[in-house]
Amino acid sequence: MTKSLTETLGSIKPLNLEAMEAARRRQDTLTKPQGSLGQLEDLAILIAGITGNTRPKIRHKAIITMAADHGVAAEGISLYPQEVTRQMVLNFLGGGAGINVLARHVGARVVVVDMGVIGGFEPHSGLLCKMIDFGTRNIAQGPAMTRQQALDAIEAGIDVLESEIARGLDIVGTGDMGIGNTTASSAVCAVMTGKPVIEVTGRGTGLGDEQMDHKVAVIQKALQVNQPNPDDPLDVLARVGGFEIGGLAGVILGAAANRIPVVIDGFISGAAAKVLDEMATFEEAGVSEAEEVG
């Protein structure tokens, strides 16, 4: 049974300070100058705090890569056509993408999730279908999705994470695919950080100056049209986010609830994590509500 967002939030506990202190003491007894391993020591202590285990073992690893299309691609904010989303998912499934090579190198399995790719896919042993819809709507013209769809996307991510635990999971990495998703992520980050759009928008797939200016203008228009509420992360996700962004937020939440370390890869996963900053007040924001936005 899929865990609800509220249930998952209620399961998240603080870092285990006792485990961290025990890990720190152990570090200081090893045959080396104290602190000589620098950030590696800090990381080992942090993982002890996350897992609650003084000497955690990292054996089972997974990269959860979520894919979805974005209606804002119609605004010409990418150098690549929307069809590339589907092509890249097929590449992931075929083992030919960069993430497949890196995952093989570290002994991690790649879990590919269709959160809303236009056209869909034939059944494949390496593909999980958690489709919310065939891509979001164009945020330059209105909300990306309904509030219920935003909630469904997050809970789909939680469900994927829980399923991977059943296969064995000690650490999880996040990945994404979706033409137009840097635009949606920039919109999310602009709202959640309060920074000007230009400061949180990058060139994505390598835009030139003129195309970059257009991308910034599209995001500014999306924020003006949708007026997302920065105090309500579900509203922000629904108005200017993406299905895979919501799914990744769910993966991160599910991992936190199960004391599993998360390695966040890139801007889209960072935007998903940023959505979680206000998640503690989710019930006040109306988690249980299924009304449409806009």
ROBA-34751 format. One line per 10 residues: number of its first residue (from 1); their letters; for each residue z, x, y of N, C-alpha, C. Coordinates in steps of 0.02 Angstrom, whole numbers. Example, Ala and Ser with C-alpha at 12.3 -4.5 7.8 and 13.67 -1.06 7.14 Angstrom:
2
1> as> 390,660,-284,390,615,-225,390,660,-165 | 354,642,-112,357,684,-53,394,645,2
***
This chain:
294
1> mtksltetlg> 0,42,-60,0,0,0,0,44,62 | -45,29,108,-51,69,169,11,61,212 | 38,118,236,95,115,281,71,94,351 | 112,53,383,95,32,451,111,88,500 | 84,82,560,98,131,612,172,132,628 | 202,73,635,273,69,652,316,101,599 | 300,88,536,338,118,480,331,194,480 | 271,218,493,260,290,493,298,324,550 | 295,293,609,331,321,666,406,325,651 | 432,274,618,503,272,602,524,324,551
11> sikplnleam> 475,352,515,490,401,462,490,473,488 | 469,483,550,464,551,577,533,576,599 | 552,634,575,617,663,590,608,729,629 | 661,751,664,657,814,701,650,873,654 | 635,931,683,634,993,644,702,1004,612 | 702,1032,552,763,1048,516,790,1114,543 | 839,1111,587,865,1171,620,902,1216,571 | 934,1187,521,970,1228,472,921,1270,432 | 865,1240,412,814,1277,374,784,1332,417 | 775,1317,481,746,1367,526,794,1426,535
21> eaarrrqdtl> 858,1412,542,907,1466,550,911,1508,486 | 909,1475,429,912,1511,365,850,1555,358 | 792,1529,377,730,1568,374,733,1627,421 | 763,1616,479,769,1671,529,815,1726,502 | 870,1706,471,917,1756,443,883,1795,388 | 843,1761,347,808,1796,293,758,1846,321 | 723,1827,374,675,1873,406,711,1938,426 | 772,1930,451,808,1988,477,836,2033,422 | 835,2009,359,860,2050,304,804,2087,268 | 742,2072,283,686,2104,250,679,2176,274
31> tkpqgslgql> 645,2217,233,638,2288,249,583,2298,300 | 602,2288,363,557,2295,420,599,2291,483 | 574,2317,538,610,2307,601,612,2233,619 | 668,2210,646,675,2140,662,621,2119,714 | 587,2065,698,536,2039,743,470,2077,742 | 462,2124,696,403,2167,697,339,2130,678 | 345,2074,644,286,2036,625,266,1985,678 | 302,1984,733,282,1944,791,275,1870,776 | 217,1843,793,205,1771,786,206,1748,713 | 192,1792,667,195,1773,596,266,1752,577
41> edlailiagi> 315,1788,603,384,1770,589,401,1702,621 | 379,1692,682,392,1628,717,359,1571,679 | 299,1583,653,263,1531,616,299,1514,551 | 323,1565,516,359,1554,453,423,1513,466 | 457,1528,520,518,1492,537,502,1420,556 | 447,1411,593,427,1343,613,409,1301,552 | 372,1330,505,354,1294,444,416,1275,404 | 465,1319,404,528,1303,371,560,1242,404 | 558,1239,470,586,1182,506,548,1118,493 | 481,1123,488,440,1064,475,454,1037,406
51> tgntrpkirh> 453,1081,356,459,1059,286,531,1048,265 | 578,1079,300,647,1075,279,663,1122,222 | 616,1168,208,623,1215,153,626,1286,182 | 679,1322,165,688,1389,192,632,1437,172 | 607,1428,111,552,1470,87,495,1427,61 | 459,1394,107,406,1347,87,348,1383,53 | 317,1349,6,258,1374,-27,196,1335,-3 | 144,1371,16,82,1339,39,29,1350,-14 | 26,1302,-61,-21,1308,-116,-79,1259,-109 | -63,1197,-95,-113,1144,-93,-135,1131,-21
61> kaiitmaadh> -199,1144,-7,-224,1141,61,-284,1093,64 | -288,1057,119,-345,1012,129,-367,1012,202 | -431,1006,212,-460,996,278,-487,924,279 | -458,882,320,-481,813,325,-528,808,384 | -591,797,368,-644,794,419,-667,722,428 | -656,695,487,-673,625,499,-735,619,543 | -778,571,526,-841,564,561,-851,493,585 | -881,487,645,-898,421,672,-947,430,729 | -986,379,741,-1033,380,797,-1002,349,859 | -1033,364,916,-1008,342,981,-1064,309,1021
71> gvaaegisly> -1050,249,1045,-1100,214,1084,-1120,249,1148 | -1075,291,1174,-1089,327,1237,-1145,377,1228 | -1165,392,1167,-1221,437,1156,-1285,410,1189 | -1288,345,1199,-1346,314,1231,-1354,336,1303 | -1301,366,1332,-1304,389,1401,-1334,459,1408 | -1354,489,1352,-1385,555,1354,-1336,611,1370 | -1277,608,1342,-1225,658,1358,-1224,715,1307 | -1271,716,1261,-1274,770,1211,-1345,796,1205 | -1351,858,1184,-1417,887,1173,-1448,863,1108 | -1407,831,1066,-1430,811,999,-1431,735,992
81> pqevtrqmvl> -1477,709,953,-1481,636,943,-1423,613,899 | -1409,549,903,-1353,520,865,-1361,529,790 | -1422,533,766,-1434,540,694,-1402,603,664 | -1387,652,707,-1358,714,683,-1289,703,652 | -1254,653,675,-1188,639,645,-1196,628,570 | -1242,584,552,-1253,569,481,-1278,631,443 | -1323,667,474,-1351,727,441,-1297,778,427 | -1251,786,474,-1198,835,465,-1148,813,411 | -1135,749,407,-1091,724,353,-1122,741,285 | -1187,730,279,-1221,747,216,-1217,822,202
91> nflgggagin> -1218,862,255,-1211,934,248,-1141,952,224 | -1090,918,251,-1021,929,227,-1017,914,152 | -1046,857,134,-1042,835,64,-1080,883,18 | -1132,914,45,-1171,962,5,-1140,1031,4 | -1087,1042,42,-1053,1107,42,-1086,1159,84 | -1132,1139,130,-1170,1188,168,-1149,1199,239 | -1096,1168,262,-1074,1175,331,-1023,1232,338 | -1012,1253,400,-965,1307,412,-895,1293,385 | -873,1230,393,-806,1213,369,-801,1221,293 | -856,1208,258,-855,1217,185,-844,1290,166
101> vlarhvgarv> -878,1334,203,-871,1406,189,-800,1429,203 | -773,1409,261,-705,1429,278,-654,1400,229 | -664,1338,210,-618,1306,162,-618,1342,95 | -677,1360,72,-681,1398,9,-645,1465,15 | -650,1495,73,-619,1561,85,-543,1557,79 | -513,1502,103,-440,1497,101,-415,1453,44 | -461,1429,2,-441,1389,-56,-420,1319,-38 | -453,1289,11,-437,1221,32,-492,1173,10 | -475,1112,-5,-524,1061,-19,-545,1027,47 | -607,1006,50,-632,971,109,-636,896,92
111> vvvdmgvigg> -603,857,132,-603,784,123,-643,754,181 | -699,723,165,-743,694,217,-731,619,219 | -720,593,280,-704,522,289,-754,490,337 | -786,437,315,-830,398,358,-788,345,393 | -776,358,458,-738,310,498,-783,261,535 | -848,275,535,-894,230,571,-959,263,589 | -994,290,539,-1059,322,551,-1114,270,543 | -1159,268,592,-1213,220,591,-1257,230,529 | -1270,177,493,-1310,181,432,-1270,185,369 | -1208,211,374,-1167,216,314,-1194,265,263
121> fephsgllck> -1165,266,204,-1184,313,152,-1181,279,83 | -1220,306,38,-1214,287,-32,-1147,315,-58 | -1117,283,-109,-1055,309,-137,-1062,383,-157 | -1012,422,-141,-1012,493,-157,-941,514,-174 | -934,555,-225,-868,574,-248,-828,611,-195 | -862,644,-148,-827,682,-97,-817,645,-32 | -835,581,-31,-833,542,32,-785,483,26 | -740,477,75,-697,419,80,-726,372,134 | -732,309,118,-757,260,167,-698,222,196 | -685,234,260,-634,198,298,-666,167,360
131> midfgtrnia> -728,147,354,-767,125,411,-734,68,449 | -728,76,513,-703,24,557,-761,-19,583 | -815,14,601,-876,-19,623,-931,34,626 | -993,12,637,-1048,61,641,-1049,92,710 | -1000,134,724,-996,168,789,-960,125,840 | -933,159,891,-901,124,946,-953,96,994 | -929,55,1040,-973,31,1093,-977,83,1149 | -1023,74,1194,-1034,121,1249,-979,115,1301 | -937,167,1307,-881,164,1353,-902,162,1427 | -964,180,1441,-988,175,1510,-1001,103,1530
141> qgpamtrqqa> -1000,58,1481,-1013,-12,1495,-955,-58,1479 | -906,-33,1441,-849,-74,1422,-807,-37,1370 | -756,-71,1342,-711,-38,1294,-748,-12,1232 | -724,44,1206,-754,73,1146,-743,29,1085 | -686,-5,1083,-667,-45,1024,-614,-95,1045 | -595,-138,999,-540,-184,1012,-474,-148,999 | -420,-177,1022,-354,-149,1009,-340,-148,934 | -360,-201,899,-349,-203,827,-387,-148,792 | -449,-134,813,-487,-80,783,-454,-12,794 | -425,-3,853,-389,60,867,-330,68,819
151> ldaieagidv> -293,14,810,-237,15,763,-262,27,692 | -316,-6,673,-345,3,606,-366,75,594 | -394,107,645,-416,176,638,-357,222,625 | -303,213,663,-244,254,654,-215,244,584 | -209,181,563,-180,168,498,-225,190,440 | -291,192,452,-336,220,402,-322,294,393 | -310,329,449,-293,400,445,-228,412,408 | -178,370,420,-115,375,384,-128,366,309 | -169,318,291,-184,304,221,-219,363,187 | -266,394,223,-301,452,195,-251,508,181
161> leseiargld> -206,521,229,-156,573,220,-112,559,161 | -89,497,155,-45,479,99,-81,488,32 | -145,471,30,-184,480,-31,-190,553,-50 | -197,596,0,-203,668,-15,-137,697,-39 | -82,669,-17,-17,692,-42,-13,682,-117 | -40,626,-141,-40,612,-212,-79,664,-252 | -126,697,-219,-166,750,-252,-132,818,-247 | -79,822,-207,-45,885,-194,-65,910,-125 | -17,916,-80,-33,936,-11,26,971,21 | 17,1035,38,69,1073,71,53,1087,144
171> ivgtgdmgig> -11,1082,162,-32,1093,231,-99,1058,241 | -111,1032,300,-174,996,312,-205,1020,377 | -271,1028,376,-309,1044,436,-351,984,455 | -366,978,519,-406,921,544,-474,944,568 | -524,903,555,-592,917,578,-627,853,597 | -684,859,628,-718,799,654,-793,808,656 | -828,752,660,-900,752,672,-918,687,706 | -956,692,760,-978,631,794,-1013,648,859 | -1078,639,863,-1114,652,925,-1085,607,980 | -1064,639,1034,-1033,603,1089,-957,606,1089
181> nttassavca> -928,638,1038,-855,635,1035,-819,681,1084 | -853,731,1111,-819,770,1163,-814,729,1227 | -862,684,1238,-860,640,1296,-800,593,1290 | -793,561,1233,-737,516,1222,-671,554,1226 | -668,613,1197,-607,653,1198,-588,675,1268 | -638,692,1308,-625,710,1377,-597,651,1416 | -624,592,1403,-599,532,1436,-526,520,1416 | -510,527,1352,-442,519,1329,-395,569,1363 | -416,632,1364,-374,684,1393,-364,675,1468 | -416,653,1502,-410,641,1574,-357,589,1588
191> vmtgkpviev> -356,536,1548,-307,483,1556,-237,508,1538 | -231,540,1480,-165,558,1455,-133,616,1493 | -173,658,1524,-146,715,1562,-143,701,1637 | -182,653,1660,-185,639,1732,-226,689,1770 | -263,731,1735,-304,783,1768,-373,755,1785 | -405,785,1835,-474,764,1852,-520,774,1792 | -569,730,1786,-616,733,1730,-648,802,1724 | -667,832,1779,-702,896,1778,-660,950,1745 | -593,945,1749,-549,996,1722,-540,990,1646 | -555,932,1619,-544,923,1546,-609,910,1509
201> tgrgtglgde> -665,925,1541,-731,914,1511,-767,979,1501 | -790,990,1439,-828,1050,1424,-901,1035,1412 | -938,1086,1395,-1011,1080,1387,-1031,1055,1318 | -982,1041,1276,-998,1011,1211,-1046,1054,1171 | -1106,1028,1159,-1154,1064,1118,-1195,1115,1157 | -1173,1131,1218,-1207,1181,1258,-1247,1154,1316 | -1220,1106,1352,-1257,1074,1407,-1268,1122,1464 | -1324,1114,1499,-1338,1150,1560,-1299,1118,1618 | -1305,1149,1677,-1267,1125,1735,-1283,1052,1753 | -1346,1035,1755,-1365,967,1773,-1341,916,1722
211> qmdhkvaviq> -1347,933,1658,-1324,889,1605,-1248,883,1605 | -1215,938,1622,-1142,937,1627,-1119,891,1682 | -1152,894,1739,-1135,849,1795,-1144,776,1774 | -1196,763,1736,-1209,695,1712,-1153,672,1665 | -1132,717,1621,-1079,700,1573,-1015,683,1610 | -997,722,1659,-936,709,1699,-942,641,1734 | -1001,628,1762,-1011,564,1796,-1004,505,1748 | -1029,512,1687,-1024,459,1637,-951,446,1620 | -912,499,1612,-841,491,1596,-804,458,1654 | -819,479,1714,-787,449,1772,-803,374,1776
221> kalqvnqpnp> -865,357,1761,-885,287,1761,-847,249,1707 | -840,279,1648,-804,247,1592,-731,233,1611 | -700,279,1646,-630,269,1666,-625,214,1719 | -674,212,1763,-674,161,1815,-686,92,1786 | -733,88,1738,-750,24,1707,-692,-3,1665 | -659,42,1628,-610,20,1578,-538,21,1601 | -522,63,1649,-453,67,1676,-400,72,1620 | -406,122,1576,-356,129,1522,-287,143,1550 | -236,117,1516,-167,124,1537,-136,187,1506 | -120,238,1546,-94,301,1518,-27,293,1484
231> ddpldvlarv> 10,239,1498,74,228,1466,68,191,1400 | 7,174,1381,-5,137,1319,-60,174,1280 | -41,221,1236,-91,261,1201,-140,221,1159 | -118,164,1133,-164,123,1094,-218,94,1139 | -199,77,1200,-247,52,1249,-298,106,1267 | -274,167,1276,-319,223,1293,-369,234,1237 | -345,235,1176,-389,245,1118,-440,189,1114 | -418,127,1124,-462,70,1118,-516,69,1172 | -497,88,1232,-544,82,1288,-594,139,1292 | -572,201,1278,-618,258,1288,-619,307,1230
241> ggfeigglag> -587,290,1174,-583,338,1119,-638,329,1067 | -622,350,1006,-670,346,951,-634,333,886 | -670,307,837,-640,292,773,-612,354,739 | -649,410,743,-624,470,710,-565,500,748 | -561,489,814,-504,512,853,-441,474,830 | -448,408,823,-392,369,797,-373,389,727 | -423,401,684,-410,421,616,-372,487,613 | -392,535,654,-358,599,655,-287,592,681 | -277,548,730,-208,534,753,-165,509,695 | -195,466,654,-159,441,595,-143,495,545
251> vilgaaanri> -190,541,535,-178,597,489,-119,639,514 | -119,654,578,-65,695,607,2,659,602 | 2,594,617,64,555,611,89,553,539 | 43,541,493,62,538,422,90,604,398 | 60,658,421,86,724,401,156,735,429 | 166,716,492,232,724,523,284,684,485 | 267,623,465,314,580,430,332,608,361 | 287,649,333,298,678,267,316,752,269 | 332,776,329,353,845,339,301,895,313 | 238,881,329,183,925,309,155,958,372
261> pvvidgfisg> 150,1025,374,121,1059,432,48,1039,443 | 27,1037,506,-41,1019,524,-72,1076,565 | -133,1095,546,-172,1143,586,-226,1104,622 | -221,1102,688,-268,1063,728,-328,1106,746 | -387,1080,731,-449,1117,744,-487,1085,801 | -487,1118,858,-532,1100,912,-511,1044,958 | -555,1028,1004,-541,983,1059,-531,911,1037 | -571,888,989,-567,818,968,-500,806,934 | -480,851,889,-415,845,857,-359,852,909 | -370,893,959,-321,901,1013,-313,836,1052
271> aaakvldema> -369,801,1063,-365,737,1098,-327,686,1055 | -339,688,990,-302,643,945,-227,656,949 | -209,721,950,-138,739,956,-110,717,1023 | -150,721,1075,-127,701,1142,-112,627,1145 | -150,587,1108,-137,515,1105,-66,503,1080 | -41,548,1039,25,539,1008,83,554,1056 | 69,585,1113,122,603,1160,166,544,1179 | 134,487,1189,171,427,1209,185,380,1150 | 171,404,1089,174,359,1032,245,334,1017 | 296,368,1041,364,346,1028,377,277,1060
281> tfeeagvsea> 339,260,1110,348,196,1144,296,145,1122 | 268,157,1063,213,115,1039,232,42,1031 | 292,30,1007,312,-40,997,314,-77,1064 | 337,-42,1116,338,-72,1182,267,-86,1207 | 221,-43,1185,151,-52,1206,116,-108,1168 | 148,-134,1117,120,-191,1081,82,-172,1019 | 113,-132,975,79,-110,915,58,-170,872 | 99,-221,869,86,-276,825,33,-324,851 | 13,-314,914,-35,-359,943,-105,-342,920 | -146,-393,909,-214,-382,885,-264,-409,935
291> eevg> -242,-418,998,-288,-447,1046,-343,-398,1064 | -400,-424,1085,-455,-382,1105,-441,-354,1174 | -469,-295,1187,-463,-264,1253,-523,-286,1295 | -509,-303,1357,-564,-318,1404,-594,-386,1393
***
